[in-house]
Amino acid sequence: MSRSAHPAGPRHADVLHEGHYSAPAADLNLLDEKVWSRTVTRDADGALTVGGMTVARLAEEFGTPAYFLDESDFRARCRAWSDAFGPDADVFYAGKAFLSRAVVRWLKEEGLNLDVCSGGELTTALDAGMPAERIAFHGNNKTVAEIERAVEAGVGRIVLDSFQEIVRVAHIAQRHGVRQRVQIRVTVGVEAHTHEFIATAHEDQKFGIALADGQAAEAVRRALSLDGLDLIGVHSHIGSQIFDMAGFEVSARRVVQLLAEIRDEHGVELPEIDLGGGLGIAYTSEDDPREPHEIAKALSDIVTRECEAAKLRTPRISVEPGRAIVGPTAFTLYEVGTIKPLEGLRTYVSVDGGMSDNIRTALYDAEYSVALVSRTSDAEPMLVRVVGKHCESGDIVVKDAFLPADLAPGDLIAVPATGAYCRSMASNYNHALRPPVVAVRDGEARVIVRRETEEDLLRLDVG
């Protein structure tokens, strides 16, 4: 059936065709371990627990909506990535996925480095004690003040994103009497199989300097000629939520070709190559992400093979998993408010949060799972759309899923895999209060980012 056109977008008032969603699971009470953090289970009464604590207790103590982060799982994933790549590579956690001072301390303790892309992220990292030499600074339009702060702090690398930035960073570094370690971000012309807004290596986008027409080679020439810069390598990032390694193979081949050109023209073999992040996670049972050791072997084999073909020394590899570390470690807990059956379509389940705590469904057409977590149920499955409380028809948390037909107001439901890009992209739309982030571990829970209050909103309103 056709969809009706509307200025609000193609999902407004849509009529769905048969088979637009997967069939319901045989047992709605089962929790797919691919999409839930590692300590999540159900207790004897059927309630979901994380870190040994039930959601009923967590909701009573911390309220809803709230993000609950499995600290043990987060730390385990940090170790898994570090172990997979070993001492001859660098793992930089991408702070844009989710960053707080507690997270910075966990990263420091688990031996990971940190990638930041704003002055605020840099301030958080330094305030929480991350050594500056373990920080990389990204961004397509870093301000002079941000560059000044990064150089003064002594960050381990700044990723240069434009010709203007090459000169800008060199000038600031010279003024401070240092040679700033830098990488050049290149766009390699790889079209990653992902959403348009998170594909970042094709030429028609804002990031990096294109390999095409010799632009990247010219950027390298300029960086090598400036006294304030110490060019250590090349950076490439092809997108986000990627499962297929083919794009990384093409990207690595083109980056290694550039390294060979640099050697032949300038007599310099750059010692590092950063392949970015973007590795996907399981948001639904249909997603099939790779394990860190598989990814590490695949990337290492690709780079080694291409360097051997080009007769280059194999450079030190860096990667930047953010979503792949924090994404699966958290879920968002909601309380059901209203339930509206629409005959022949679906049932709308409204919760006490929405697009202000998870904009990804509206922004990227992202898919999520959802489960009834305050109890189990043997009721028949019903097709639902989980929506928020905002004055916006696009305020959708989970587009299509199945929940038990006896779902009722006051029940608790949870959406897994919300550790990445949910709290970090949260907003005050409709003057909503951004939820807290609560770390849970070994039967204890503590707030690491507190819930906003109405006083917080008014404090910023100086009018």
N, C-alpha and C positions, 0 to 999 in steps of 0.2 A: 504494500500500500504506500501511497505517496505521503510525504511529510508536508505540512502546511507551512508556507513561508511566513516569517515574522521578523520585524526589526531586532528583536531580542536575540536572534540566532537560530540555527537549525534545530536545536534541541527543544525549542519552545513549542509546546502543544503538539509534540510529535505523536504520530500513530505508529506503533511498532509492528513490524512484520513478524510472522511466525518464525521461531528459531533464532531470535536475536540474542538469546541468552542460553547459557548451558543448563542442562538438566540439573535438578536438585540432587545433592549428595544423598546416598542411601540412608545416612544417619546424620542429621543436622547437629547432633551433640558432639560429634567427633571434631577434634581440632587438628588441622593439617600442620604438621611440624615444620613444613617449609615456610609457612607464612606467620607463624607465632614464634616468639623468643623461646630460648631453650629451657627455661625453668617454668614455662606456662603448662598447667595441667588442670584437671578438674578434681575437686575433693570428693569425699564420700557422699556429700549431699548434692553433688552436681555443679557446684559453683566454681567458676574459674579462679585459679590462684596463680600468682607470680611471685617468685622469690619466697615462697612459703606463706604468702598473705592472700586472703580472699578479697575479691573485688568488693564485696559488701562492706568489709572493714575499711578498705581503702576509700570507698565512696563516702562512708560515714565520716572518716577523718579528714579527707582532702576535698570532698565535693566532686561534682561533675559539671561540665566536662573537664577532663584532666588527662594529661599524657603520663603514662606510667612506663618508666624505662628500666629494663632489666640490666642492672649494673654488671652482674656476673657474665651475662651474655656479651655485653659490650666489650668487657675486658678480654674475654675469650676470643672474640673476633679480631681484636687488635693483635693478640698473640698469633692467631692463625695467619694473618697477613704478613706479620713480621717474620715468622718462621718460614713461610712459603717462599719469600724472596731472599731471605738469608742476609748475611753480613755484607755481601758485595752489591747490595741494591738498597734503595731508600724508599720507605713508605711514608707518604705525606697524607695525613688525614685531612680531607677537604672540609674546612670549618663551616662553609656555607650551608652544608647539610643540616647541622645543628651544632651550636657552640655555646658553652657556658664555662665558667671558671672550674666547675667540678669536672667537666669533660676534659678540659686542658690538663688538669692534674692527673686524670686517668691516663691520658695519652703520654704524658711525661713519664709516669711510673711504668707504663708498658713498653716504653722505648720507641714510640712512633714520633715522627716529625709532624709539623702542622702547616697547612696551606691556608692563608688568609687572603681576603680580597677587598678589604675596606679598612679605614682607620679604626672603626669600632671593633672589628675582629682582631686587629693587631693589638689594640689596647687591652682587650680581654685576655689575649694570649700572654702578653707581657705581665699583666697584673697577677695572673694565676701562676706565674713562675716558669713559663716555657722559655728555655734558653733561646736567645735571639738567633743564634747560629742554626737552630733547628726549625726556623720559620722561613717559608717562602711567601712572597707577596705577589699576588696576581691582580688583574683588573685591566679593563680596556681604557680607562680614563682616570688614572690615579691623580689626585690633586697634588700640587706642589707641597702642601702641608703634610699629606700622607707620605710622600716620598722622603721629605725631610725627616719625619719621625722614623721611617724604616731605616734610613741610612744612619741616623744618629744611634738607633738601637743596635745596629750591626746585624740586621737580618741576613740569613745565610744566602739568600738569592732573591733578586727581583726579576720577575718575568716581564720582559719588554714587549709591548703590544703594538707599537707604532713607531714611525720615524721620529715624530715629535718627542716621544718618550725616551728614545735613545739619547737625544741631546739633553733632555731635561734631567734625567738621572745622572748622566755624566757630569753635567755642570754642578749639580748639588753635591755629588761625591767629591769632585775636585775641591769645592769650597770647604768641605769638611776634611780634606787631606787624606782621603781613603780611595782605594780602588774597590768599587762595589762589584761583588760577584753577581752576574746576570745570565739569564737565558733569553733567547729570542723565541717568541711564540710564532709558529708558522701555521698557516692554513694549507692543508695538503690536498684539498680537492676531493676528499672522501665524503660520500653521502651516507652517513650512518642510518641504519634502519630504525628510526625512532621518530618522535614527534618533531614537527618542523621547528618548534620554539626551543628544543633542546638538542638539535643537531648543530654542531659548532665547527665543522671542518670544511664545509663547502664554501666557495668563494664569496657568495652573496650574503654576508653576515658581518657583524661588527667586530669579531675577535680576530686578533693576529695579523700577520703580514703574509700575503699570498706567495706561494712558491712560483706561481705563474708569472711570466714576463720578467723573471729575474729579480723580483722585488725582495724576496727573502735573502738572496745572495748579496744584494746591495745593502740590506740591513746588517748583515754580518760584516761586510767590508767597513761600514761606518763604525760599528761597535768595536771592531779590532783596532781602529785608528784613534780611538779616544782614550786618553790617559786615565780618566776616571772610572773606566769599566774593565772588568775582568770577565771576558766572555767564557763561560764554562760549558755551554751546551745549547741544545735546541729543544724546544718544547712543542708538543702536539697534543691536541685534545679533540676527539672526533664526535663527541656527543654524550648523551646520558641514557641510562636504562637500556644498555646494549647487552645482548646475549651472544651474538654472532662474532667470532674472532676474525672473520674475513676482513672487516674494515681496519682492524689493527695491523693486519699483515700488509695491506696496501699502504697504510700510513707509515709503518716502519720502513718499508722499502723506499718510499719517497724521501723520508728524513735521512736515511743512510746515504742515499744518492747525493743529498745536499752536503752531508759531512764529507763525502769523497770530493765533491767540487771544492769545498773549503780547503781541504788538504792540498789539492792540486794547484789551487790558485794562490793560497797564502802560506802553504807549508805548515799548517797547524792542524793537528788532530784534536778536535774538541773532546773532552773526557766524559761528557754526560749526555744522556738523552732521556727526556721525560715524556712518557706516553700518556700522561693524563689519567683520568679516571673514567667514570661513566659505566662501570660494570653493573649489570642489572640485578635486581632482587626479586623475590617472589611476592607479588601483591595478591595473587590468586593461585589456586591449585594448578592452573594451566601454565604458569610460569615455571621455567626450569633453569635457574641460575647455575653457573659453574662454581666449584669450590676454589678457594684461593690458591691451593697448590696446583690445580689444573691451569688456572690463569697464569700463574708465575712461570710454569714450564712452557706454556704456549708462547708467551711474550719473549721469554729468554731464547727459546729456539728460533723464533722469527728474527730477532735482532742479531743473534749469532750467525745465522745462515746468511743474512743480507750483508753483514760486515765481512764475512769470509769471502763472499763473492766480490766485494769491492776492495778486498785486501786492506781492510781497516782493522785496527785494534778494536775489540768489542768495548764500547763505552759502558760506564756505570748506568744502570737503568733506575729510573724513578717512576713511581705510580702514585695516584692520588685517589684512593677509594674513600668516599665519604658516605654516600648512600649505602654502599655495600657493607659498611661497618655498623652504622647507627640505625639504618632503616628498619631492619628486622627486629631490633632490640626493644621497640616500644609499641604500645597500642594506645588508642584513645578510648576512654570510657565515657559513655553517654547514658543519660536516663531518658527513657521513652516518655514523650509528653502526650501527643495525640496520634490517633490511628484512623486513616481515612481510606476505606475500600472504594475503588473505582471499578465498577462492574465491567468485566471484559478486558481490563487493562492490567492493573496491579493495585497494591495497597500502599499508600503513602504513610511512612512511619516518620514522624517528626521528633527530633531530639533537641536537647538543650544546648547544642553547639551549632556547627554548620561551616559555611565557607570562611568564616573568620578564623577558624582553627584548622581548616584544611581546604585550601583554595585549589588544590591540584586537580580535582575532578572537573571544576569549572574551567580552569586554565588550560589543562592538557588533555581533557577527556580521559583522565586516569581512571583505572579500574581498581576497586578494592574488594576485600572480603568483609563479612560481618557475621557476628554470632551472638546469640542470646547467652549471657554469661552469668547471670545471677541465679540460674537454675537450669536444669535440663527439662526437656519436654518430649513427649511421644506424639504430639499433635501433628497433623498433616502439614507439609510445607506450603507456604503461600509466597507468591512472587511479590517482592516489596521494592520500593525505592526509598532509601533512607535520606531524609532531607533535614535541613536546619531550620532555624527560627528567624532567618533574616528576610527582609522585604525584597526578595529577588527570586524570580522563578528559576534561575540557574543555581540556586543554593542547594546543590546536591552533594551528598557525601558519598553514597554508594548508589550507582545508577540502577542496577538490577541484581538482586540476590534473593535467596530464599531464607525465610525465618519461619518458626513454628506458627501455626494459625491461631494458637491461644496466646500470642503475644499481647501484653496489656500495658496500659500506662503505669509507670513506676518500675517496670522491668529495666534491668541494666543490659545494654548491648555494647559490644566492643568492636572496633575496627583495628585489625593488626597492621603491622608494617608502616606505622606512621612516625617513626623516629626521624626520618629525613624530610626536610622541606615542608614540614607542617608547622611546628612552632616557629621555625626560622622565617616562614612566610606569613605568619599569622597577622591579623589586622584588627583594628577597632571599628570595622564596618558596623553601622548602626550603633556606635558607641558600645559595642560588645567588649567585655573584659577578657583579655587573653588568658587562657588556662595556665595552670601551673605545670611544671615538669617535676615529677616525683621519682626519685631513684629508689628501687627496691632491691634488697639483697639480704639473703639469709634471715628472713623473718623480720626485717626492719625496713622502714620506709622513711625517707627524708626529702624535703623539698629542696631542689637545686635551683629552680627558677620559680619564684612565688607567683601566685595568682594576682592579676591586676585588681585594683580596687577602684571604686568611683572617685575616691580622693586622688588617685593617680591621674585620672582623666582631667579632673578639675585643676590639678596642679599645673598642667601644661597649658591650660586655657587661661591666658592672661587678660582676656578682654573684659 
